[in-house]
Amino acid sequence: MVREVLSQPPREAAELLKKGPPARVAEVLVETNPGIVQDLLPEFSDDFRHAVLHAAPREFSRQWSSNQAYPENSIGRLMDP
């Protein structure tokens, strides 16, 4: 599924991911480049995004949440846990 996500623009990739359970989406995002993750997270509804963040390993969830606070196209949005 990671390859499928990487081959799609963010909106389409998010639509594909939303078909799966949050735990599976978290697994896919862990294997995905942090910059892409930051493009995908805003495409999810608030409820689904929170469920994915809750399902992700804590260090990833914290980092993804922190990265969202940085301006778009900044190096801060690309940080790995």
Secondary structure, DSSP 8 states (H G I E B T S, - for coil): -HHHHHTS-HHHHHHHHTTS-HHHHHHHHHTS-HHHHHHHGGGS-HHHHHHHHHHS-HHHHHHHHHHHTS-TTSGGGG---
